[in-house]
C-alpha cells in the first residue's frame, strides 16, 4: 500500500457532547460471549482484499464476532492505491468510543493509522479503555499491532512524527507483527537481508521495547517462508541483557503465488481473533500461520482483480469449487 498520492483530510469533527456517556451501570455485566468480540482499527479496501474488509473476513474465519473502526478511506484495488481520505482524529475517537461504550471488546487489531494524529488518538483510547477496565475489575483487551509503515515498493508511508507515534503505539500492544522493512523502521536500522539478521533485529527490539514480536519473513527469498515469535524475558527492560528472549520459529513452504494482497492484514487479524480462544501467543501464532499458508494457496481460485489478488479467507469453511 502506498500513500504517496494527494490526500484529502476533512475538517475536524467536534466530539459529541455525550461522548463520556456509558451504558446504564445497573444493567450488570454482559453475559459471557459465545464468540470473542474483536475490533479492527484500520483503513479500507473497496476490493475487499486488505484493511478492515480483510480483517472482518479473518475474524469470521476464526469464529470471532468482528467489528471495525475506520482510520482512512482508501481508493485502491489489486494494482495499487489511488487516493486516501482521512476523516480526522475527532471522528476516529467518536467511532472508537461508540464501540467501547457499548461492547466489551476482547481483542483489538490495529493496522493502518494514516498519520500521527490518528496514531496518538488510538493510543489515548487504549489508555482510557485500560483504565476503565481496571476500575471495573476487568482485563483490558488483547492488542495486536500491524505497523503499516512501509509500502511494498520500499517507500516510507509516514513522516518522522507519525513513525514515532507508531513506536509509541507499539508500547501499548501485546504483539507487534512487522515485516522486515517495518522492523527496520521500528528499530532505527537498515532492513535485514538474511533471516539470521532479521532474528537479531527482532530480538533486540523485543528486549528493548518489552514487546512480543511476530516477525514475518515473507520479504526474503528461498524455499521456505519462516515466521518467528520473539518473546522478551520477564522483568524490567532496564538491565535486561540484549537477546534475553525466547524465539519460536514457524517454518512453512513458500507459496509461489502473485495473490498476496492483504497478507499482513489477514495474519494479524487472525492472531487477534485466535488469542482470546487459545492459551498462549505461540499457539495462536502457529495456527494463524498455518491458516494463512492455506489462504495463500487457495487465493488464485478466487479470480478477484487483474493485479496482485487477495488470499482466500474462507478456504477452510467454504472452499471454492473447481469449474
Secondary structure, DSSP 4 states (H G I P E B T S, - for coil): ----S-EEEPPPPPPPTTTT----GGG-PPPPPSS-EEEEEEE--TTSSSHHHHHHHHHHHTT-EEEEEEEEEEEEETTEEEEEEE--HHHHHHHHHHHHTT---SEEEE----SHHHHHHHHHHHHHHHHHHHHTT-PPPEEEE----B-TTS-B-S-HHHHHHHHHHHTT-SEE---HHHHHHHHTSPPPSSHHHHHHHHHHHHHHH--EEEEE-TTS-SSB--EEEEEEPSS-STTPPTT-EEEEEE--BPP--S--BTHHHHHHHHHHHHHTTSSSHHHHHHHHHHHHHHHHHHGGGG---SSSPBP-TTTTTSPPPP-
